[in-house]
Every structure is written in structure tokens, then in C-alpha cells.
């Protein structure tokens, strides 16, 4: 007698053979012809596409662009953030440069964006452009403005605004009125017949060199610094004659102390004797030391002469010293050289004589201190 276990085993084996036979018959008589038809159609389509390749490329590209635009418009609202928890998550993920702004009194609909106003926290390592403005800016007075607040906003002093806007004062400062703001602290002068940069400089108590060095002042002749009648000239740090000065200013008449010996490696001595006629500014990253007696110019620190010849960019006869510690110094507008390229000099050695060569309006030495990070204010490195 056959056991129940043996019976089921035999039944499963027979059923497996039956299904296998049935599937084989199905594939042979039904699927194979279908696959053959599919392969034939595919071959025809591929052939046509190959022979007509590129014909519909423009249509496909345009369709893709339109599709992207449609999805952009459709998915745009998904950037709207409506809960404070999501704000916190996004702020943590992307940092303080992302802010959530909404209309006053609105309860929702805070739009994710990038802060572009004064609320943006600037990384201390980020360099902000220090280029001065070229033109006079017309500013519309807002409610709560004062001359002092406007001056601070544009980085000039109140005297400069007062001089450019005849008759203006705090009592006449009205909301909606327009003020002319100079590009820098000083005077904006309209050239009259017979005037020169020398007479203009004398009128406003500055050096002619400071007028020449302002990058947006133009001349009809760059060799003689000739001016056109009616042109506007920016006079940095100029003071209007016979006008009371109410803002603190830096005057360019402080005597330079005699040169003395100091420690090596980044400790410099004054390169010459004279009067500082122009300090370090964004457009003039150097000191101008003037002296009509044309004294000798000395190496501010020990190093190797890497330049001692004429320079076509405005420095005239120029010497540059590499001090080997990341610092380089430059001495421009010399009238004579006392060194050659490749030689070494000690701190205090004579390298030339003060002159007025190149883009210069008078006898002076243009003195720069250069570092791997750029030009720095020499006053910060020179003895007091």
C-alpha cells in the first residue's frame, strides 16, 4: 500500500513536468513569434532614426527647455516655508546668509531668500571692495535722516555735503529733498578759466599730487595735467576757503621724524625726510613724502634690489627692494639711482635721490610697503 507521503511526492513531480511542458509549448507557439515581430519593428525604427539623426534635435531641445520652465513655475511655491521649525532647520543647514522675510503683520508665507541688505553678517575674512565712487550721488532724504547720519552712510564728512549743497543745514533738511553726495571727503571743484591743478590744490589746502592720484579725475593732457574749463575735479580732503570746518580732519602738514635705526625683519625706518603730503587711501596705497631740497632716499630695511630703472606705469625712476621676509618696499619718482639690480643693501643705505619723475607734480618720494596679502598702510609699520 502506497503511503500518503509518497503519493504527494509523486503528484508534485508529475505536476512540475506538466507545467514545464505547458510553458514550453506556450513560448514556442505564442511568445516566439511576438518577439520576432518586436525585433523586426525595432530594427526598422532604429534604422529610420539613424538615417534622420539630428533632424528633430532643435524640437527636442526646445521641448526640454519648456518642460523645465513649466516644472520651475509649478514647483516654485514649494520654496515657501510656513513654520518656524523648518526655518530653524534651513538656517542651521545653510548658515546666517539665509533669512526669512515677510510683510509686517503677516502670519505666514515667509519666503526663503538670500539676504542682500545690511542685516547680512559678513565673514571677517571676506574682503569688501574699497574702490571709491566715481561720480556725485543724488540721495533722496528719508524720514529721520540727519546730515551726520547721511555722511556716515556714504563715508564722507558733513562739511563735504554742506559745501556741495549750497545753503543746506539741519533745519533745511526735509524728507523727499535731494542731496548731492561727493564720492569722497573733500571738495568737488568746477574748473574755471586759467586754473591749474597747482592753483586748485593751493586754494583748497592740499597737494597737487593728491588730485592727480584720485583715479577718476581726468586731464586733457596726462603729461602736463591740463584741465578743461567747466570740468568737475574731485579734490580729496580739500577744505573750502573761508569756511568753518566742523568735522574732524587729517591735515597733510605733519613733519616726518628723522630716520633712525630699528630692529630688523619687518621693522622699518623712514626712507627720507620731508612732509607727508598724502596718506594711505583706497586709490593711493602709499605715503607721499615731499621735500623741495631733494634729499637722499634710504632703504627702509635690509634686502636685495629687484628693480632699479624707469617704470612706465607712473612711478618714473623706481627702486624696489625684496626684504626676504614677505615684505617688499617701493620708492618712486627718484631723479637718480645709487643702486643696481641684484646688489644687497642694509637698512639706511642710500638707494637714490628724491625727484619728480613719472606721474608726479612735485619733488617727493612715493613709498609703498607690499605684503603677500596686498599693500598695507606704511604708517602702521614706521616708527612714531
C-alpha positions as CSV (number, residue, x, y, z in Angstrom):
1,X,0.0,0.0,0.0
2,X,1.4,3.4,-1.0
3,X,1.9,5.9,1.8
4,X,0.3,9.3,1.8
5,X,3.8,11.0,1.8
6,X,4.9,9.0,-1.2
7,X,1.7,9.8,-3.0
8,X,2.1,13.6,-2.7
9,X,5.8,13.4,-3.7
10,X,4.8,11.6,-6.9
11,X,1.9,14.0,-7.5
12,X,4.2,17.1,-7.2
13,X,6.8,15.6,-9.6
14,X,4.1,14.9,-12.2
15,X,2.6,18.4,-11.8
16,X,6.0,20.0,-12.3
17,X,6.6,18.1,-15.5
18,X,3.1,19.1,-16.7
19,X,3.7,22.9,-16.1
20,X,7.2,22.7,-17.7
21,X,5.7,21.1,-20.8
22,X,2.9,23.6,-20.9
23,X,5.2,26.6,-20.6
24,X,7.5,25.3,-23.3
25,X,4.5,24.9,-25.6
26,X,3.4,28.5,-24.8
27,X,6.8,30.0,-25.5
28,X,7.3,28.1,-28.7
29,X,3.9,28.7,-30.3
30,X,3.0,32.2,-28.9
31,X,5.8,34.3,-27.4
32,X,8.5,33.5,-30.0
33,X,6.5,34.9,-33.0
34,X,5.7,38.0,-30.9
35,X,9.4,38.6,-30.0
36,X,10.3,38.1,-33.7
37,X,7.8,40.8,-34.7
38,X,9.1,43.2,-31.9
39,X,12.7,42.7,-33.1
40,X,11.7,43.4,-36.7
41,X,9.8,46.6,-35.7
42,X,12.7,47.8,-33.5
43,X,15.2,47.3,-36.3
44,X,13.1,49.3,-38.7
45,X,12.6,52.1,-36.2
46,X,16.3,52.3,-35.3
47,X,17.2,52.4,-39.0
48,X,14.9,55.3,-39.6
49,X,16.2,57.2,-36.5
50,X,19.8,56.6,-37.5
51,X,19.2,58.0,-41.0
52,X,17.3,61.0,-39.8
53,X,19.5,61.7,-36.8
54,X,19.6,65.5,-35.8
55,X,16.5,66.3,-37.9
56,X,14.4,66.9,-34.7
57,X,17.2,67.9,-32.4
58,X,16.0,71.5,-32.1
59,X,12.5,70.4,-31.4
60,X,13.6,68.1,-28.7
61,X,15.8,70.8,-27.1
62,X,13.1,73.3,-27.1
63,X,10.6,70.9,-25.7
64,X,13.1,70.1,-22.9
65,X,13.6,73.8,-22.0
66,X,9.8,74.4,-22.0
67,X,9.4,71.4,-19.7
68,X,12.0,72.7,-17.3
69,X,10.3,76.1,-17.2
70,X,6.9,74.6,-16.6
71,X,8.3,72.5,-13.7
72,X,10.1,75.5,-12.3
73,X,6.8,77.5,-12.2
74,X,4.9,74.6,-10.9
75,X,7.3,73.7,-8.1
76,X,8.2,77.3,-7.2
77,X,5.7,77.6,-4.4
78,X,7.3,74.6,-2.7
79,X,10.1,77.0,-1.6
80,X,7.6,78.8,0.6
81,X,8.2,77.9,4.2
82,X,5.4,78.3,6.7
83,X,6.6,77.0,10.0
84,X,9.4,78.2,12.4
85,X,10.7,74.6,12.8
86,X,11.6,74.5,9.1
87,X,13.2,77.9,9.4
88,X,15.4,76.7,12.1
89,X,16.4,73.6,10.2
90,X,17.3,75.6,7.0
91,X,19.1,78.3,8.9
92,X,21.2,75.6,10.6
93,X,21.9,73.9,7.4
94,X,22.8,76.9,5.3
95,X,24.0,79.4,7.8
96,X,23.0,83.0,8.6
97,X,23.2,84.1,5.0
98,X,19.7,82.8,4.5
99,X,16.9,84.9,6.0
100,X,13.1,84.6,6.1
101,X,11.3,87.8,5.3
102,X,7.6,88.7,5.5
103,X,5.4,91.7,5.2
104,X,4.8,93.4,8.6
105,X,1.9,91.8,10.3
106,X,1.8,88.8,8.0
107,X,1.4,85.5,9.8
108,X,2.7,83.1,7.2
109,X,4.2,82.9,3.7
110,X,7.8,83.5,4.8
111,X,9.9,83.3,1.6
112,X,13.3,81.7,1.7
113,X,15.9,84.0,0.2
114,X,19.4,85.4,0.4
115,X,20.0,88.5,2.5
116,X,21.3,91.4,0.4
117,X,20.9,94.2,2.9
118,X,22.7,95.4,6.0
119,X,21.5,92.5,8.1
120,X,23.9,90.2,6.3
121,X,26.7,89.1,8.6
122,X,29.9,89.4,6.6
123,X,32.6,86.9,7.2
124,X,35.6,88.7,8.8
125,X,37.8,87.1,6.1
126,X,35.6,88.5,3.3
127,X,37.2,91.4,1.6
128,X,34.9,94.3,0.9
129,X,35.6,96.4,-2.2
130,X,37.5,99.6,-1.2
131,X,37.1,101.3,-4.6
132,X,35.8,104.9,-4.3
133,X,32.8,106.1,-6.2
134,X,33.5,107.9,-9.4
135,X,30.5,110.3,-9.5
136,X,28.4,112.5,-7.4
137,X,25.4,110.6,-6.0
138,X,21.9,112.1,-5.7
139,X,20.4,110.9,-2.4
140,X,16.7,111.4,-1.5
141,X,16.3,112.4,2.1
142,X,14.3,109.9,4.2
143,X,12.3,110.4,7.4
144,X,14.7,110.6,10.4
145,X,17.8,111.4,8.3
146,X,20.3,114.0,9.6
147,X,23.4,115.3,7.9
148,X,25.6,113.3,10.2
149,X,23.7,110.0,9.5
150,X,23.8,110.6,5.8
151,X,27.5,111.4,5.9
152,X,28.2,108.2,7.8
153,X,26.1,106.2,5.4
154,X,28.3,107.4,2.4
155,X,31.7,107.5,4.3
156,X,32.2,111.3,3.9
157,X,32.0,114.2,6.4
158,X,29.2,116.7,6.9
159,X,31.3,119.6,5.6
160,X,31.8,117.9,2.2
161,X,28.0,117.5,1.9
162,X,27.4,121.1,3.1
163,X,29.9,122.5,0.5
164,X,28.3,120.6,-2.4
165,X,24.8,121.7,-1.4
166,X,24.7,125.4,-1.0
167,X,22.6,126.7,1.8
168,X,21.8,123.2,3.2
169,X,21.7,122.7,7.0
170,X,19.9,120.5,9.6
171,X,16.9,122.9,9.7
172,X,16.5,122.9,5.9
173,X,16.9,119.1,5.6
174,X,13.4,118.0,4.5
175,X,12.1,114.5,3.7
176,X,12.0,114.0,0.0
177,X,14.6,116.6,-0.9
178,X,17.6,115.6,-2.9
179,X,21.2,116.0,-1.7
180,X,24.3,115.7,-3.8
181,X,26.8,113.4,-2.1
182,X,30.5,113.7,-3.1
183,X,32.5,110.5,-3.9
184,X,35.0,111.1,-1.0
185,X,35.5,113.6,1.8
186,X,36.7,116.9,0.2
187,X,35.6,119.4,-2.4
188,X,34.1,119.0,-5.9
189,X,35.5,121.8,-7.9
190,X,34.4,123.2,-11.3
191,X,37.4,124.3,-13.3
192,X,37.5,128.0,-14.3
193,X,39.5,129.7,-17.0
194,X,43.2,129.9,-16.1
195,X,43.1,127.4,-13.3
196,X,45.6,124.6,-12.9
197,X,45.8,121.6,-10.6
198,X,48.5,123.6,-8.7
199,X,46.3,126.7,-8.2
200,X,43.3,124.5,-7.3
201,X,45.4,122.4,-4.8
202,X,46.7,125.7,-3.2
203,X,43.1,127.0,-3.0
204,X,41.8,124.0,-1.0
205,X,45.0,123.4,1.1
206,X,46.1,120.0,-0.4
207,X,48.9,118.8,-2.6
208,X,48.5,118.7,-6.4
209,X,49.6,115.0,-6.2
210,X,46.5,114.1,-4.2
211,X,44.3,115.5,-7.1
212,X,46.3,113.6,-9.7
213,X,46.2,110.4,-7.8
214,X,42.4,110.3,-7.5
215,X,41.6,107.7,-10.1
216,X,38.5,109.3,-11.6
217,X,40.0,112.8,-12.2
218,X,40.7,113.2,-15.9
219,X,43.0,115.6,-17.8
220,X,43.1,116.8,-21.3
221,X,46.8,116.1,-21.3
222,X,48.2,113.4,-19.0
223,X,51.7,114.8,-19.4
224,X,51.0,118.3,-18.2
225,X,47.8,117.6,-16.2
226,X,46.0,120.2,-18.3
227,X,42.3,120.8,-17.4
228,X,39.2,121.7,-19.4
229,X,37.1,124.7,-18.5
230,X,33.9,123.6,-16.8
231,X,35.0,120.0,-15.9
232,X,34.5,118.8,-12.4
233,X,37.5,117.9,-10.4
234,X,37.4,115.9,-7.1
235,X,39.8,117.4,-4.5
236,X,40.2,114.7,-1.8
237,X,40.4,116.1,1.7
238,X,40.2,119.7,0.3
239,X,38.8,122.4,2.6
240,X,36.7,125.2,1.3
241,X,38.5,128.5,1.8
242,X,36.9,130.9,4.4
243,X,34.5,128.2,5.5
244,X,34.4,126.9,9.1
245,X,35.3,123.3,9.4
246,X,33.1,121.4,11.8
247,X,34.2,117.8,11.1
248,X,37.5,116.2,12.3
249,X,40.1,116.0,9.5
250,X,43.6,114.8,8.9
251,X,45.9,117.6,7.8
252,X,48.8,116.8,5.5
253,X,51.4,119.0,7.1
254,X,52.8,116.8,9.8
255,X,56.7,116.7,9.8
256,X,58.2,113.3,9.2
257,X,60.7,112.4,12.0
258,X,64.4,111.9,11.2
259,X,65.3,108.3,10.1
260,X,66.8,106.1,12.9
261,X,68.0,102.6,13.3
262,X,65.4,99.9,14.3
263,X,65.3,96.2,14.7
264,X,65.5,94.1,11.5
265,X,62.8,91.8,9.9
266,X,59.8,94.0,9.3
267,X,60.8,97.0,11.4
268,X,61.3,99.9,9.0
269,X,62.9,103.3,9.3
270,X,61.6,106.4,7.4
271,X,63.1,106.2,3.9
272,X,63.6,110.0,3.7
273,X,62.9,113.4,5.3
274,X,60.1,115.8,4.5
275,X,56.4,116.4,4.9
276,X,53.7,113.8,4.3
277,X,51.6,115.3,1.5
278,X,49.3,112.3,1.0
279,X,48.4,109.4,3.3
280,X,47.3,105.8,2.6
281,X,43.9,105.8,0.7
282,X,41.9,103.2,-1.3
283,X,43.1,104.7,-4.5
284,X,46.6,105.7,-3.3
285,X,48.0,102.8,-1.2
286,X,51.2,104.6,-0.2
287,X,52.7,107.6,1.6
288,X,53.9,110.6,-0.4
289,X,56.8,112.3,1.4
290,X,57.7,115.7,-0.2
291,X,60.8,117.9,0.2
292,X,61.9,120.6,-2.2
293,X,65.5,120.1,-1.1
294,X,65.6,116.7,-2.8
295,X,67.2,114.7,0.0
296,X,68.7,111.2,-0.4
297,X,66.4,108.2,-0.2
298,X,67.4,105.3,2.0
299,X,66.5,101.6,2.2
300,X,63.8,101.3,4.9
301,X,65.1,97.8,5.7
302,X,67.8,95.4,4.5
303,X,67.3,93.4,1.4
304,X,68.0,92.7,-2.3
305,X,67.4,95.3,-5.1
306,X,64.9,93.7,-7.5
307,X,64.2,96.8,-9.6
308,X,66.2,99.9,-10.3
309,X,65.1,101.5,-13.6
310,X,62.4,103.6,-15.3
311,X,58.8,102.4,-14.8
312,X,56.2,103.2,-17.5
313,X,53.1,102.9,-15.2
314,X,53.7,106.2,-13.5
315,X,56.4,105.6,-10.9
316,X,59.1,107.1,-13.1
317,X,62.6,106.2,-11.8
318,X,61.7,103.5,-9.3
319,X,63.6,101.2,-6.9
320,X,62.1,98.1,-5.3
321,X,63.7,96.0,-2.5
322,X,62.8,92.4,-1.6
323,X,63.4,92.1,2.2
324,X,63.2,88.3,2.1
325,X,60.5,88.0,4.9
326,X,57.4,88.6,2.8
327,X,57.8,92.3,2.7
328,X,58.8,94.4,-0.3
329,X,59.2,98.2,-0.4
330,X,58.9,100.5,-3.4
331,X,60.4,104.0,-3.8
332,X,59.0,106.0,-6.8
333,X,59.7,109.3,-8.7
334,X,63.5,109.3,-8.0
335,X,65.8,111.6,-10.0
336,X,69.0,109.5,-9.6
337,X,69.8,105.9,-8.8
338,X,72.5,104.8,-6.4
339,X,72.0,101.0,-6.7
340,X,71.7,98.3,-9.3
341,X,69.6,95.2,-9.6
342,X,70.9,92.2,-7.7
343,X,73.0,94.0,-5.1
344,X,72.2,93.9,-1.4
345,X,71.6,96.9,0.8
346,X,71.5,97.4,4.6
347,X,68.8,99.4,6.4
348,X,69.7,103.1,5.9
349,X,71.8,102.6,2.8
350,X,71.3,105.3,0.2
351,X,69.4,104.0,-2.9
352,X,68.8,107.2,-4.8
353,X,67.7,110.9,-4.6
354,X,64.2,112.3,-4.3
355,X,62.8,113.6,-7.6
356,X,59.7,114.3,-9.6
357,X,59.9,111.8,-12.5
358,X,56.9,109.9,-13.9
359,X,53.4,110.8,-13.0
360,X,54.4,113.4,-10.5
361,X,53.5,117.1,-9.8
362,X,56.4,117.9,-7.5
363,X,59.5,116.7,-5.7
364,X,58.5,113.8,-3.5
365,X,59.0,110.1,-2.8
366,X,56.2,107.7,-3.3
367,X,56.7,104.9,-0.6
368,X,54.9,101.6,-0.6
369,X,55.1,98.5,1.7
370,X,53.9,95.3,-0.1
371,X,53.0,92.0,1.6
372,X,51.6,88.7,0.2
373,X,48.2,89.9,1.2
374,X,48.5,93.2,-0.7
375,X,49.6,96.8,0.0
376,X,49.5,98.0,3.6
377,X,49.5,101.4,5.3
378,X,53.2,102.3,5.9
379,X,52.2,104.4,8.9
380,X,51.4,101.1,10.7
381,X,55.0,99.9,10.3
382,X,57.0,103.1,10.7
383,X,58.3,104.5,14.0
384,X,56.2,107.2,15.6
